[in-house]
């Protein structure tokens, strides 16, 4: 992207909306540090001092005041507006790139940069500079997004013009980003064996748990529940609640402070609950162990309600009561992997963290649910799109597992056969021999609703009269390809399309197939018209 000549063409915000809310009389200000609220990370202060004196003090101060307001809002809302980790990310990734760029622009102009200099031209130059920084496209995109979040807040305060951002300046950047992969089956088993060995040793003890032992306990909990990293670190001592129906189970409650991320719609009074997963008794025992063994350090600390509190044994911090942080957890996981010599498929030291365990957990759910993406997303606590785009990976047996298991009845067979067909029941896909006790039915007195798994069920039946519904499903899935992305769509739905094209359609008269295919495309069956309705009902 070529740089355009620098000029300031943005309309200037009025002084009343600008200087009266920013004290510009003494710059740099006496206080250049933004203090973050208490959080799971080790970062507490954001120091703007190094950015002052570079020709853009007014811009630096406006950014500092914006982050101060964000930090104040985060503290008052207990992190529901913005988490401290997000504010730090805005500073370390976004402003750390944007403010040096402003200093460069001030040097180019030969004067101090003003707030009205932050216009579309400056943003275009910033994007061009990020693109030229090298690396994958996702890195400059993330830096830009972090800086833009601060600039948008400044625009909402009336300090800069708001309409200065280009639409989608980094197209297709997601395709260049490769997230962390789930553990392979051998890696997963090796990690579980190591966790079991360490947990046996921990259970034998009686002293308060160290930070490394707490890290092992947290790994054990995450491996069985798939919790997100921050909600896992911030579990409370009362995170276990009795299961409403099963006496031998519990409900594990974790919190994601930004309520807009919750996916539990029925819990209106608990809008900040991030996930509720049924915890097996072994998870409950681990939590009880932590709660009992570390009761004394917890009660004498500043975090009496936090589960993962320990007494430091370091040379410089011995005796200090601290809450487990991301950095301490990372050191504990590294020690755990070294202790058990955990290695990946290439023989290299295994890279392990809570997010890889979460992705592994989600892919296990996908496999155990019969590769049902909606059920997997619901249990994982997010939408099917998030699940498809960021969590699910194609299982090695996907191609082998997805083939037609049901029965195809053509009119010719039925009219000339001597055996009367068994009765069936209509479903949104085709027909089923028994929706209550069929092969994939829940077997609990409720009708089966796993419609996307029908084609893999031995109770599935399709006749010529059902082709309209079959192709209505077909076209809905084809339409979802653009929404999901080609790779995710192929992984989750490609097999269904192939079954219909290769195993069902050829069994019927070609003219009938063509008619029903075109009819379904022009006027699909009501059940398969809106993918969002399907996701909500799944």
C-alpha positions, 0 to 999 in steps of 0.5 A: 500500500503506497503512502500518500502525501501527509496532509490534515483534511479532517474537520477540527473538533471544537475547543469546547469538546476538546480542550475543556476535558483535557488539561493541556496546560502542562505536558507531560503531566505529573502522572504518566502511569495508568494503573490497572485494576486487580487481574489474573496477569502480572501487569498492573501499570501502563507507563506512557512516559517514554512516549512524551517529548517526541512531538505528539504530547497532546495525542499521547495525553489523550490516549493516556486519559482514554485508557485511564477512563477505561481502567476506571470503568473496568474497576467499577464494573468488575471488568464487565466493560473491558477486562484489564488484560484487554486494556493492557493489550490496547496499550502494548499492541496498539498504542505501542505502534501508533504513538511512535507513528505519530512521532514520525508524522510530527517530524515529517510536519516539522511541528507538534502533532495536534488532535485534528491531525489524526485524520484519514490520511494519517490512518492510511499512513499508519496502515501502510507502515504496519503492512511493511512491518513484515510477518503474517498479515494477522499481526498488523491487523491485530495492532491496528484493531487495538489502536483503533479501539482507543481512537474510537473511544477518543472520537466518542469523547469528541477529541478527534473526528470519528469517520476516519477509518477505512473499511476492512483494511486487511482483507483475508487476514484470518487466512494467514493466521494459524491458531494453536492446534488441539492435542493429538490423541497420543499427546492427550493421553500422555498429558493425562497420564502425567496429570494422574501421576502428579495428582496422586502425589499431590493427594498424598500430601497435607501441606498447602499447595505450591504454585506449581502444584496449583498449576497441575491442579488447574491443568487437571480441571481444564482438561476435564472441563475445557474452561477458558484460561482467564475464567479458569484462573479466576474460579471462586471458592464457591464455584461448585454448586450441587447439580439440580438433578443428579446427586453424584454430580455438581455444576461448575460455575465460571465467570467471564466478566464481560456479560456480552460473551455469555451464551446461557440465555436462560440464566437472566439473573446471572448474565455474567456466567461464562460457562456452566459445565457438568463436572465429574466427581474427580473434578469436584475432588480436585477443587475441594482439595485446593479449597481445603489445603490452601484455606490458610493462605487464602484467608490471610491474603487479599483474595479470600474468595479466589480459589487459586491462592498460594504462599510464595516460596521465592527468595525475594517474595517468600511468605507473600500470599498471591493469586495464581497469574498467567505468568506463574501458571506458564512457569508451572506448566513448563516445569510439568512438561519438563518433569514428565518429558512430554513431547509432540509427534516430532519429538520436540518438547510439547507446547502446552497451555490451557487454550490447547486443552480447551481446543482438545476438549471441544474436539472430543465433544465433537467426536462424542456428540456424533460430530454435531456442531450445534451441540458441541458449540452449546457445550463449549459455551459459544456459537457454532461459527466460533466453534467452527472457525477457531476450535474444531479440526478435521478428525482423522476418521472423518471421511471413514465415519461419514457414510450413509447408514440408512435405507433408500426406498425407491418406488420401483422396489416398493411396488414390486417387493413382497415385503411391506415396508416398516412404518416410519415417521416424518422428520425435517430431513426425510423419515425415521423408523423410530424417533424415540428409540432409534439408533441415535435417539436419546433413549430417554422418552424424548424424540430425537432431534439430531437432524444433521446426524440422520444420514449416519443413522441406521433408522434413517429412511429416504423415499422419492417424496422426501427429496424435497426436504433432503435438498432443502437441507442441501442448499441451506448447507451450501449457503453456509459455506460463505458464512463459515469459510471454505475449510471450516465448512468442508470439515463440518458439512462437506460429508453431508453434501457428498452423501446426498450427491453420491449415495442418495441422488443416484438411487432415484430417477434423474428427472425427479432429482432435478425437479426436487433439487430446483424446487428446494433451491427456489422455495426451501422447506420452512425448517431449512430456510434460516440457519440462525433458527436452526442454530438457536433450536439445536 
